[in-house]
Amino acid sequence: MIRWMIISCMGLMLAMPQQVQSAEISLGAGGVAMSSEYRGVSAQAYPMPLVSWDDERFYVKGLGAGLYLWKSAACKLSGGLEYLPAHFRPHDSDNAAMKRLDKRYSSMLAFAAWEYSSKDWGSLRIKIAADVLDNSGGFLADISYSKPIEFRPVVLAPAVGVRWTSSEYNDYYYGVSTGESQKSGLAAYEADGGFSPFANVRVDVALSPHWGLYAIASAMLLSEEIRDSSMVDEDVRFGIGGGISYTF
């Protein structure tokens, strides 16, 4: 799925040659490692190709792509699609009971986002998203604040925020049905919606006008509604990543 999205995004860029001169385009490669809250599942690492495009109307960033619906010097309103990598594969767990559960699949989100940015005050971002493949049929909402700190050629960007996930989302990824409980021996569980605070920090290092390095670390304290699941044995999800990029 990630490979398909990257190829699609590159195709979109090649299809819009008239915008190349005004767009900021970056290509690169890196990787990410994430801990897992699921019982018996070890941290996993993935390669992460970087494709970034940003112009006055359209952008590709990370695992998503969108259109600017309204844009000013300080504010942006956008909408688009974003890959949701959340998943559970029973064979990834070394816990015998977890191996008897059903798979939980990754999905695609449709989102709307609003961002206010000020050089003096930092950036405030609000994003609301819905599962459009209906794997969970759930909703997510994030609110976050970031204030970059510059020590040229290094830019440090800490951020804090909170994520709300709906009962449908939590129940799909962390609920245990009666049937699964009978098969596995895990306690049946039906999850409600909840709030998960998070913090992350990104470091960008400019090696030249075009080449740069980046690194990011993140931590999310999972909501009580997630932590109470019999599938979960970790309270905090950690992530680290980094790579190199070239900006045209």
DRENPA-3360 file (N, C-alpha, C; in nm, 2 decimals, always signed):
BEGIN
1 = MIRWMIIS = +0.08/-0.12/+0.00/+0.00/+0.00/+0.00/+0.09/+0.13/+0.00 ~ +0.19/+0.13/+0.08/+0.28/+0.25/+0.09/+0.35/+0.26/-0.05 ~ +0.39/+0.15/-0.11/+0.46/+0.16/-0.24/+0.36/+0.22/-0.34 ~ +0.23/+0.17/-0.34/+0.13/+0.22/-0.43/+0.11/+0.37/-0.42 ~ +0.11/+0.42/-0.29/+0.09/+0.56/-0.27/+0.20/+0.64/-0.32 ~ +0.32/+0.60/-0.30/+0.44/+0.67/-0.35/+0.44/+0.68/-0.50 ~ +0.42/+0.57/-0.57/+0.41/+0.57/-0.71/+0.30/+0.66/-0.76 ~ +0.19/+0.65/-0.70/+0.08/+0.74/-0.74/+0.11/+0.89/-0.73;
9 = CMGLMLAM = +0.17/+0.92/-0.61/+0.21/+1.06/-0.59/+0.31/+1.11/-0.69 ~ +0.41/+1.02/-0.72/+0.51/+1.06/-0.82/+0.44/+1.08/-0.96 ~ +0.34/+1.00/-0.99/+0.27/+1.01/-1.11/+0.19/+1.14/-1.12 ~ +0.13/+1.19/-1.01/+0.06/+1.31/-1.00/+0.16/+1.43/-1.03 ~ +0.28/+1.42/-0.97/+0.38/+1.53/-0.99/+0.42/+1.53/-1.14 ~ +0.44/+1.42/-1.20/+0.49/+1.42/-1.34/+0.38/+1.47/-1.43 ~ +0.25/+1.46/-1.39/+0.14/+1.50/-1.47/+0.11/+1.65/-1.46 ~ +0.19/+1.72/-1.38/+0.17/+1.87/-1.36/+0.29/+1.95/-1.39;
17 = PQQVQSAE = +0.35/+1.94/-1.51/+0.48/+2.01/-1.53/+0.47/+2.16/-1.52 ~ +0.35/+2.21/-1.55/+0.33/+2.36/-1.54/+0.35/+2.41/-1.40 ~ +0.35/+2.33/-1.30/+0.36/+2.37/-1.16/+0.50/+2.35/-1.10 ~ +0.59/+2.29/-1.18/+0.72/+2.25/-1.12/+0.80/+2.37/-1.08 ~ +0.79/+2.48/-1.15/+0.87/+2.59/-1.12/+0.84/+2.65/-0.99 ~ +0.71/+2.65/-0.95/+0.66/+2.71/-0.82/+0.66/+2.61/-0.71 ~ +0.68/+2.48/-0.73/+0.67/+2.38/-0.62/+0.80/+2.36/-0.55 ~ +0.79/+2.32/-0.43/+0.91/+2.28/-0.35/+0.90/+2.13/-0.35;
25 = ISLGAGGV = +1.01/+2.06/-0.41/+1.01/+1.92/-0.43/+1.13/+1.86/-0.35 ~ +1.10/+1.75/-0.28/+1.21/+1.69/-0.21/+1.20/+1.54/-0.23 ~ +1.31/+1.47/-0.25/+1.32/+1.33/-0.26/+1.43/+1.28/-0.16 ~ +1.41/+1.16/-0.11/+1.50/+1.10/-0.02/+1.47/+0.96/+0.03 ~ +1.54/+0.92/+0.13/+1.53/+0.79/+0.18/+1.56/+0.79/+0.33 ~ +1.49/+0.70/+0.40/+1.51/+0.69/+0.55/+1.45/+0.57/+0.60 ~ +1.42/+0.57/+0.73/+1.35/+0.46/+0.79/+1.29/+0.50/+0.92 ~ +1.20/+0.41/+0.97/+1.13/+0.44/+1.10/+1.12/+0.31/+1.18;
33 = AMSSEYRG = +1.13/+0.32/+1.31/+1.11/+0.21/+1.40/+1.00/+0.25/+1.50 ~ +0.91/+0.16/+1.52/+0.80/+0.18/+1.61/+0.78/+0.07/+1.71 ~ +0.76/+0.10/+1.84/+0.73/+0.00/+1.94/+0.58/-0.04/+1.92 ~ +0.54/-0.14/+1.98/+0.40/-0.19/+1.97/+0.34/-0.20/+2.10 ~ +0.21/-0.16/+2.11/+0.14/-0.17/+2.23/+0.07/-0.31/+2.25 ~ +0.07/-0.39/+2.14/+0.01/-0.52/+2.14/+0.09/-0.62/+2.22 ~ +0.02/-0.70/+2.29/+0.08/-0.80/+2.38/+0.17/-0.90/+2.29 ~ +0.30/-0.91/+2.33/+0.38/-1.00/+2.26/+0.44/-0.96/+2.12;
41 = VSAQAYPM = +0.41/-0.84/+2.08/+0.46/-0.79/+1.95/+0.58/-0.70/+1.98 ~ +0.69/-0.73/+1.91/+0.82/-0.65/+1.93/+0.81/-0.53/+1.84 ~ +0.91/-0.44/+1.87/+0.92/-0.32/+1.79/+0.95/-0.36/+1.64 ~ +0.91/-0.28/+1.55/+0.93/-0.32/+1.41/+0.99/-0.19/+1.33 ~ +1.08/-0.22/+1.24/+1.14/-0.12/+1.16/+1.10/-0.13/+1.01 ~ +1.09/-0.02/+0.94/+1.05/-0.01/+0.81/+1.13/+0.09/+0.73 ~ +1.16/+0.06/+0.60/+1.22/+0.16/+0.52/+1.12/+0.27/+0.48 ~ +1.15/+0.39/+0.46/+1.06/+0.50/+0.44/+1.11/+0.59/+0.33;
49 = PLVSWDDE = +1.08/+0.56/+0.20/+1.11/+0.65/+0.09/+1.05/+0.79/+0.12 ~ +1.11/+0.90/+0.08/+1.06/+1.03/+0.10/+1.02/+1.09/-0.03 ~ +0.90/+1.13/-0.05/+0.85/+1.21/-0.16/+0.77/+1.32/-0.11 ~ +0.82/+1.45/-0.14/+0.75/+1.56/-0.09/+0.73/+1.66/-0.20 ~ +0.61/+1.72/-0.21/+0.58/+1.82/-0.31/+0.49/+1.92/-0.24 ~ +0.51/+2.05/-0.26/+0.43/+2.15/-0.20/+0.43/+2.27/-0.29 ~ +0.31/+2.31/-0.35/+0.29/+2.43/-0.42/+0.17/+2.50/-0.37 ~ +0.12/+2.59/-0.45/+0.01/+2.68/-0.41/-0.12/+2.60/-0.40;
57 = RFYVKGLG = -0.14/+2.49/-0.46/-0.27/+2.42/-0.47/-0.26/+2.27/-0.41 ~ -0.15/+2.21/-0.42/-0.14/+2.06/-0.40/-0.02/+2.03/-0.32 ~ -0.03/+1.93/-0.24/+0.09/+1.88/-0.16/+0.09/+1.73/-0.14 ~ +0.21/+1.68/-0.13/+0.23/+1.54/-0.09/+0.33/+1.54/+0.02 ~ +0.30/+1.48/+0.13/+0.38/+1.48/+0.25/+0.36/+1.36/+0.33 ~ +0.47/+1.29/+0.36/+0.46/+1.17/+0.44/+0.38/+1.06/+0.37 ~ +0.28/+1.02/+0.44/+0.19/+0.91/+0.38/+0.06/+0.97/+0.32 ~ +0.06/+1.10/+0.30/-0.07/+1.16/+0.26/-0.05/+1.26/+0.14;
65 = AGLYLWKS = -0.16/+1.30/+0.08/-0.16/+1.40/-0.02/-0.29/+1.48/-0.01 ~ -0.28/+1.61/-0.04/-0.40/+1.69/-0.03/-0.40/+1.81/-0.12 ~ -0.52/+1.88/-0.11/-0.53/+2.01/-0.18/-0.55/+2.12/-0.08 ~ -0.50/+2.24/-0.11/-0.52/+2.35/-0.03/-0.66/+2.41/-0.07 ~ -0.75/+2.41/+0.02/-0.88/+2.47/+0.00/-0.88/+2.62/+0.02 ~ -0.80/+2.67/+0.11/-0.78/+2.81/+0.13/-0.64/+2.83/+0.19 ~ -0.57/+2.93/+0.15/-0.44/+2.95/+0.20/-0.41/+3.10/+0.20 ~ -0.35/+3.15/+0.32/-0.30/+3.28/+0.33/-0.16/+3.28/+0.39;
73 = AACKLSGG = -0.11/+3.40/+0.42/+0.03/+3.40/+0.48/+0.04/+3.33/+0.61 ~ -0.07/+3.32/+0.69/-0.07/+3.26/+0.82/-0.15/+3.14/+0.84 ~ -0.25/+3.12/+0.75/-0.34/+3.01/+0.77/-0.35/+2.92/+0.65 ~ -0.38/+2.79/+0.67/-0.40/+2.70/+0.56/-0.52/+2.61/+0.60 ~ -0.61/+2.58/+0.50/-0.71/+2.49/+0.52/-0.70/+2.39/+0.40 ~ -0.69/+2.26/+0.43/-0.67/+2.16/+0.33/-0.75/+2.04/+0.35 ~ -0.76/+1.95/+0.25/-0.83/+1.83/+0.26/-0.76/+1.73/+0.17 ~ -0.77/+1.60/+0.21/-0.70/+1.50/+0.13/-0.71/+1.36/+0.18;
81 = LEYLPAHF = -0.62/+1.27/+0.14/-0.62/+1.13/+0.17/-0.49/+1.10/+0.24 ~ -0.49/+1.00/+0.33/-0.37/+0.97/+0.41/-0.38/+0.82/+0.44 ~ -0.27/+0.75/+0.42/-0.26/+0.61/+0.46/-0.25/+0.59/+0.61 ~ -0.33/+0.50/+0.67/-0.32/+0.47/+0.81/-0.25/+0.34/+0.83 ~ -0.13/+0.34/+0.88/-0.05/+0.22/+0.90/-0.09/+0.13/+1.01 ~ -0.18/+0.17/+1.10/-0.22/+0.09/+1.21/-0.27/-0.05/+1.17 ~ -0.22/-0.15/+1.23/-0.26/-0.29/+1.20/-0.22/-0.39/+1.31 ~ -0.28/-0.50/+1.30/-0.24/-0.61/+1.39/-0.24/-0.74/+1.31;
89 = RPHDSDNA = -0.13/-0.81/+1.31/-0.11/-0.94/+1.25/-0.09/-1.05/+1.36 ~ -0.17/-1.14/+1.38/-0.16/-1.24/+1.49/-0.02/-1.31/+1.49 ~ +0.04/-1.34/+1.37/+0.16/-1.41/+1.37/+0.28/-1.32/+1.41 ~ +0.26/-1.19/+1.42/+0.37/-1.10/+1.48/+0.39/-1.12/+1.63 ~ +0.29/-1.17/+1.70/+0.29/-1.18/+1.84/+0.35/-1.32/+1.88 ~ +0.43/-1.32/+1.99/+0.48/-1.44/+2.04/+0.39/-1.49/+2.16 ~ +0.27/-1.43/+2.17/+0.18/-1.47/+2.28/+0.08/-1.57/+2.21 ~ +0.06/-1.69/+2.27/-0.02/-1.79/+2.21/-0.17/-1.75/+2.20;
97 = AMKRLDKR = -0.22/-1.67/+2.30/-0.35/-1.63/+2.29/-0.37/-1.53/+2.18 ~ -0.28/-1.43/+2.17/-0.29/-1.33/+2.06/-0.29/-1.39/+1.92 ~ -0.22/-1.50/+1.91/-0.21/-1.57/+1.77/-0.35/-1.62/+1.73 ~ -0.44/-1.63/+1.82/-0.57/-1.69/+1.79/-0.68/-1.58/+1.75 ~ -0.63/-1.45/+1.75/-0.72/-1.34/+1.72/-0.73/-1.32/+1.57 ~ -0.83/-1.24/+1.53/-0.84/-1.20/+1.39/-0.74/-1.08/+1.36 ~ -0.71/-1.07/+1.23/-0.63/-0.96/+1.18/-0.70/-0.83/+1.20 ~ -0.63/-0.72/+1.22/-0.68/-0.58/+1.21/-0.60/-0.52/+1.09;
105 = YSSMLAFA = -0.67/-0.46/+1.00/-0.60/-0.41/+0.88/-0.58/-0.26/+0.88 ~ -0.47/-0.22/+0.81/-0.44/-0.08/+0.79/-0.55/-0.02/+0.69 ~ -0.56/+0.11/+0.68/-0.67/+0.17/+0.61/-0.63/+0.30/+0.54 ~ -0.73/+0.37/+0.48/-0.71/+0.50/+0.42/-0.80/+0.60/+0.49 ~ -0.75/+0.71/+0.52/-0.82/+0.82/+0.58/-0.85/+0.93/+0.49 ~ -0.97/+0.99/+0.49/-1.00/+1.12/+0.43/-0.99/+1.22/+0.54 ~ -0.93/+1.33/+0.52/-0.90/+1.43/+0.63/-0.93/+1.57/+0.58 ~ -0.96/+1.65/+0.68/-0.96/+1.80/+0.67/-0.87/+1.86/+0.77;
113 = AWEYSSKD = -0.79/+1.95/+0.74/-0.69/+2.01/+0.83/-0.68/+2.16/+0.82 ~ -0.67/+2.22/+0.94/-0.65/+2.37/+0.95/-0.52/+2.40/+1.03 ~ -0.44/+2.49/+0.98/-0.31/+2.52/+1.04/-0.29/+2.67/+1.05 ~ -0.25/+2.72/+1.16/-0.21/+2.86/+1.18/-0.07/+2.86/+1.22 ~ +0.01/+2.94/+1.14/+0.16/+2.95/+1.17/+0.20/+3.09/+1.19 ~ +0.29/+3.11/+1.29/+0.34/+3.25/+1.32/+0.49/+3.23/+1.35 ~ +0.58/+3.31/+1.30/+0.72/+3.30/+1.33/+0.75/+3.32/+1.47 ~ +0.67/+3.41/+1.53/+0.69/+3.44/+1.68/+0.62/+3.34/+1.77;
121 = WGSLRIKI = +0.50/+3.29/+1.73/+0.42/+3.21/+1.82/+0.42/+3.06/+1.79 ~ +0.47/+3.02/+1.67/+0.47/+2.88/+1.64/+0.35/+2.84/+1.55 ~ +0.32/+2.71/+1.55/+0.21/+2.66/+1.47/+0.11/+2.58/+1.55 ~ -0.02/+2.60/+1.52/-0.13/+2.53/+1.58/-0.20/+2.46/+1.46 ~ -0.22/+2.32/+1.48/-0.28/+2.24/+1.37/-0.39/+2.16/+1.43 ~ -0.50/+2.15/+1.35/-0.61/+2.07/+1.39/-0.65/+1.99/+1.27 ~ -0.66/+1.86/+1.29/-0.70/+1.76/+1.18/-0.80/+1.67/+1.22 ~ -0.90/+1.65/+1.13/-1.01/+1.55/+1.16/-1.01/+1.45/+1.04;
129 = AADVLDNS = -1.02/+1.32/+1.07/-1.01/+1.22/+0.97/-1.11/+1.11/+0.99 ~ -1.15/+1.05/+0.88/-1.24/+0.93/+0.88/-1.19/+0.82/+0.80 ~ -1.21/+0.70/+0.84/-1.17/+0.58/+0.77/-1.26/+0.55/+0.65 ~ -1.21/+0.58/+0.53/-1.30/+0.57/+0.41/-1.30/+0.43/+0.35 ~ -1.21/+0.34/+0.40/-1.22/+0.20/+0.36/-1.32/+0.12/+0.45 ~ -1.36/+0.18/+0.55/-1.46/+0.12/+0.65/-1.40/+0.00/+0.72 ~ -1.27/-0.01/+0.73/-1.22/-0.12/+0.81/-1.26/-0.11/+0.96 ~ -1.25/+0.01/+1.01/-1.30/+0.04/+1.15/-1.42/+0.12/+1.14;
137 = GGFLADIS = -1.44/+0.20/+1.04/-1.55/+0.29/+1.03/-1.54/+0.40/+1.13 ~ -1.42/+0.42/+1.18/-1.40/+0.52/+1.29/-1.35/+0.65/+1.25 ~ -1.33/+0.74/+1.35/-1.28/+0.87/+1.33/-1.16/+0.90/+1.42 ~ -1.08/+0.99/+1.37/-0.96/+1.04/+1.45/-0.96/+1.19/+1.44 ~ -0.91/+1.26/+1.55/-0.89/+1.40/+1.55/-0.77/+1.43/+1.63 ~ -0.68/+1.52/+1.57/-0.56/+1.56/+1.64/-0.56/+1.71/+1.65 ~ -0.51/+1.76/+1.76/-0.47/+1.90/+1.78/-0.33/+1.91/+1.83 ~ -0.24/+1.99/+1.77/-0.10/+1.99/+1.81/-0.05/+2.13/+1.80;
145 = YSKPIEFR = +0.06/+2.15/+1.87/+0.13/+2.28/+1.87/+0.28/+2.26/+1.86 ~ +0.34/+2.33/+1.77/+0.49/+2.32/+1.75/+0.55/+2.46/+1.74 ~ +0.67/+2.47/+1.80/+0.75/+2.59/+1.79/+0.89/+2.56/+1.75 ~ +0.92/+2.58/+1.62/+1.06/+2.55/+1.58/+1.16/+2.64/+1.64 ~ +1.28/+2.59/+1.67/+1.39/+2.67/+1.73/+1.51/+2.65/+1.63 ~ +1.56/+2.76/+1.58/+1.67/+2.76/+1.48/+1.80/+2.78/+1.55 ~ +1.90/+2.69/+1.51/+2.04/+2.71/+1.55/+2.11/+2.68/+1.42 ~ +2.10/+2.76/+1.32/+2.15/+2.74/+1.18/+2.29/+2.68/+1.19;
153 = PVVLAPAV = +2.31/+2.56/+1.11/+2.22/+2.50/+1.01/+2.12/+2.40/+1.07 ~ +2.10/+2.40/+1.20/+2.01/+2.30/+1.27/+1.88/+2.37/+1.30 ~ +1.77/+2.30/+1.28/+1.63/+2.35/+1.32/+1.57/+2.24/+1.41 ~ +1.54/+2.27/+1.53/+1.48/+2.18/+1.63/+1.33/+2.22/+1.64 ~ +1.24/+2.12/+1.62/+1.10/+2.15/+1.62/+1.02/+2.05/+1.71 ~ +1.02/+2.09/+1.84/+0.94/+2.01/+1.94/+0.79/+2.03/+1.92 ~ +0.71/+1.94/+1.95/+0.56/+1.95/+1.93/+0.49/+1.87/+2.04 ~ +0.38/+1.92/+2.08/+0.29/+1.85/+2.18/+0.15/+1.85/+2.12;
161 = GVRWTSSE = +0.07/+1.75/+2.16/-0.07/+1.75/+2.12/-0.15/+1.64/+2.18 ~ -0.27/+1.62/+2.13/-0.36/+1.51/+2.18/-0.44/+1.46/+2.06 ~ -0.46/+1.33/+2.07/-0.54/+1.26/+1.96/-0.66/+1.20/+2.02 ~ -0.77/+1.22/+1.96/-0.90/+1.15/+2.00/-0.93/+1.05/+1.89 ~ -0.96/+0.93/+1.94/-1.00/+0.82/+1.85/-1.14/+0.77/+1.90 ~ -1.22/+0.75/+1.80/-1.36/+0.71/+1.83/-1.38/+0.57/+1.88 ~ -1.49/+0.54/+1.93/-1.52/+0.41/+1.99/-1.51/+0.30/+1.87 ~ -1.55/+0.34/+1.75/-1.54/+0.24/+1.64/-1.40/+0.21/+1.61;
169 = YNDYYYGV = -1.31/+0.31/+1.61/-1.17/+0.29/+1.58/-1.11/+0.21/+1.69 ~ -1.13/+0.25/+1.82/-1.07/+0.17/+1.93/-1.12/+0.03/+1.93 ~ -1.25/+0.01/+1.91/-1.30/-0.13/+1.92/-1.25/-0.22/+1.81 ~ -1.23/-0.16/+1.69/-1.17/-0.24/+1.58/-1.03/-0.28/+1.61 ~ -0.95/-0.19/+1.65/-0.80/-0.22/+1.67/-0.77/-0.28/+1.81 ~ -0.86/-0.26/+1.91/-0.83/-0.31/+2.04/-0.94/-0.39/+2.11 ~ -1.06/-0.39/+2.05/-1.16/-0.47/+2.11/-1.15/-0.62/+2.09 ~ -1.20/-0.70/+2.18/-1.20/-0.85/+2.17/-1.34/-0.90/+2.17;
177 = STGESQKS = -1.38/-0.95/+2.06/-1.52/-1.00/+2.05/-1.54/-1.13/+2.14 ~ -1.67/-1.16/+2.16/-1.70/-1.28/+2.24/-1.64/-1.41/+2.17 ~ -1.65/-1.41/+2.04/-1.60/-1.52/+1.97/-1.44/-1.53/+1.98 ~ -1.38/-1.42/+1.97/-1.23/-1.42/+1.99/-1.19/-1.46/+2.13 ~ -1.27/-1.41/+2.22/-1.24/-1.44/+2.36/-1.25/-1.59/+2.39 ~ -1.35/-1.66/+2.33/-1.37/-1.80/+2.34/-1.25/-1.88/+2.28 ~ -1.20/-1.83/+2.16/-1.09/-1.90/+2.09/-0.96/-1.88/+2.16 ~ -0.94/-1.76/+2.22/-0.80/-1.72/+2.27/-0.79/-1.73/+2.42;
185 = GLAAYEAD = -0.90/-1.71/+2.49/-0.89/-1.71/+2.64/-0.87/-1.57/+2.69 ~ -0.85/-1.47/+2.60/-0.84/-1.33/+2.64/-0.97/-1.28/+2.68 ~ -0.98/-1.19/+2.77/-1.10/-1.13/+2.82/-1.17/-1.05/+2.71 ~ -1.30/-1.07/+2.69/-1.38/-0.99/+2.59/-1.37/-0.84/+2.63 ~ -1.36/-0.76/+2.53/-1.35/-0.61/+2.56/-1.41/-0.53/+2.45 ~ -1.50/-0.44/+2.49/-1.55/-0.34/+2.39/-1.51/-0.20/+2.43 ~ -1.43/-0.14/+2.34/-1.37/-0.01/+2.37/-1.45/+0.11/+2.34 ~ -1.44/+0.21/+2.42/-1.50/+0.34/+2.40/-1.40/+0.43/+2.33;
193 = GGFSPFAN = -1.44/+0.55/+2.30/-1.35/+0.65/+2.24/-1.26/+0.71/+2.35 ~ -1.15/+0.77/+2.32/-1.06/+0.82/+2.42/-0.96/+0.92/+2.36 ~ -0.88/+0.98/+2.46/-0.78/+1.08/+2.42/-0.64/+1.03/+2.46 ~ -0.55/+1.04/+2.36/-0.41/+1.00/+2.38/-0.32/+1.12/+2.36 ~ -0.26/+1.17/+2.47/-0.16/+1.28/+2.45/-0.03/+1.23/+2.39 ~ +0.04/+1.32/+2.31/+0.16/+1.28/+2.25/+0.26/+1.40/+2.24 ~ +0.39/+1.36/+2.22/+0.49/+1.46/+2.21/+0.59/+1.41/+2.11 ~ +0.65/+1.50/+2.03/+0.75/+1.45/+1.94/+0.85/+1.57/+1.91;
201 = VRVDVALS = +0.97/+1.53/+1.86/+1.06/+1.64/+1.83/+1.13/+1.59/+1.70 ~ +1.14/+1.69/+1.61/+1.21/+1.67/+1.48/+1.33/+1.76/+1.47 ~ +1.44/+1.70/+1.42/+1.57/+1.78/+1.40/+1.60/+1.78/+1.25 ~ +1.62/+1.89/+1.19/+1.66/+1.90/+1.05/+1.80/+1.97/+1.05 ~ +1.89/+1.91/+0.97/+2.03/+1.96/+0.96/+2.05/+1.99/+0.81 ~ +2.08/+2.12/+0.77/+2.11/+2.15/+0.63/+2.25/+2.13/+0.61 ~ +2.28/+2.03/+0.52/+2.42/+2.00/+0.48/+2.47/+2.10/+0.37 ~ +2.37/+2.14/+0.29/+2.40/+2.23/+0.18/+2.27/+2.30/+0.14;
209 = PHWGLYAI = +2.27/+2.38/+0.04/+2.14/+2.44/+0.00/+2.04/+2.34/-0.05 ~ +2.08/+2.22/-0.09/+1.99/+2.11/-0.14/+1.98/+1.99/-0.05 ~ +2.09/+1.95/+0.01/+2.10/+1.82/+0.09/+2.07/+1.85/+0.23 ~ +2.00/+1.76/+0.30/+1.97/+1.77/+0.44/+1.95/+1.64/+0.51 ~ +1.97/+1.64/+0.64/+1.94/+1.52/+0.72/+1.83/+1.55/+0.81 ~ +1.75/+1.45/+0.85/+1.64/+1.47/+0.95/+1.63/+1.35/+1.04 ~ +1.59/+1.38/+1.16/+1.56/+1.28/+1.26/+1.44/+1.31/+1.34 ~ +1.36/+1.22/+1.38/+1.24/+1.24/+1.46/+1.22/+1.14/+1.57;
217 = ASAMLLSE = +1.18/+1.18/+1.68/+1.14/+1.09/+1.79/+1.00/+1.12/+1.85 ~ +0.92/+1.02/+1.88/+0.79/+1.05/+1.93/+0.75/+0.96/+2.04 ~ +0.65/+1.00/+2.12/+0.60/+0.92/+2.23/+0.45/+0.95/+2.24 ~ +0.36/+0.85/+2.26/+0.22/+0.87/+2.28/+0.17/+0.79/+2.40 ~ +0.11/+0.86/+2.49/+0.05/+0.79/+2.61/-0.09/+0.74/+2.56 ~ -0.11/+0.61/+2.55/-0.23/+0.56/+2.50/-0.35/+0.59/+2.59 ~ -0.46/+0.61/+2.54/-0.58/+0.64/+2.63/-0.61/+0.52/+2.71 ~ -0.68/+0.55/+2.82/-0.72/+0.45/+2.91/-0.81/+0.34/+2.84;
225 = EIRDSSMV = -0.89/+0.39/+2.75/-0.98/+0.30/+2.67/-0.90/+0.20/+2.59 ~ -0.78/+0.24/+2.55/-0.69/+0.14/+2.47/-0.61/+0.06/+2.57 ~ -0.56/+0.12/+2.68/-0.48/+0.05/+2.77/-0.55/-0.06/+2.85 ~ -0.69/-0.05/+2.86/-0.77/-0.15/+2.93/-0.79/-0.27/+2.85 ~ -0.76/-0.27/+2.72/-0.78/-0.39/+2.63/-0.69/-0.50/+2.68 ~ -0.75/-0.62/+2.67/-0.67/-0.74/+2.70/-0.56/-0.77/+2.59 ~ -0.57/-0.70/+2.47/-0.47/-0.72/+2.37/-0.35/-0.63/+2.40 ~ -0.35/-0.54/+2.49/-0.25/-0.44/+2.51/-0.17/-0.46/+2.64;
233 = DEDVRFGI = -0.04/-0.45/+2.63/+0.04/-0.46/+2.75/+0.14/-0.35/+2.77 ~ +0.13/-0.24/+2.69/+0.22/-0.13/+2.70/+0.13/+0.00/+2.70 ~ +0.17/+0.09/+2.79/+0.10/+0.22/+2.80/+0.14/+0.33/+2.70 ~ +0.27/+0.32/+2.66/+0.32/+0.42/+2.57/+0.37/+0.36/+2.44 ~ +0.35/+0.43/+2.33/+0.40/+0.39/+2.20/+0.51/+0.48/+2.16 ~ +0.63/+0.43/+2.13/+0.75/+0.51/+2.10/+0.78/+0.49/+1.95 ~ +0.84/+0.60/+1.89/+0.89/+0.59/+1.75/+1.01/+0.67/+1.73 ~ +1.10/+0.62/+1.64/+1.21/+0.70/+1.60/+1.23/+0.68/+1.45;
241 = GGGISYTF = +1.29/+0.78/+1.39/+1.31/+0.77/+1.25/+1.41/+0.87/+1.20 ~ +1.45/+0.86/+1.08/+1.55/+0.96/+1.02/+1.58/+0.92/+0.88 ~ +1.66/+1.01/+0.81/+1.70/+0.99/+0.68/+1.77/+1.11/+0.62 ~ +1.78/+1.10/+0.48/+1.85/+1.21/+0.41/+1.76/+1.25/+0.29 ~ +1.76/+1.38/+0.26/+1.67/+1.43/+0.15/+1.74/+1.53/+0.07 ~ +1.69/+1.54/-0.06/+1.74/+1.64/-0.15/+1.63/+1.72/-0.20 ~ +1.64/+1.85/-0.18/+1.54/+1.95/-0.22/+1.58/+2.02/-0.35 ~ +1.49/+2.01/-0.45/+1.52/+2.07/-0.58/+1.50/+2.22/-0.58;
% end
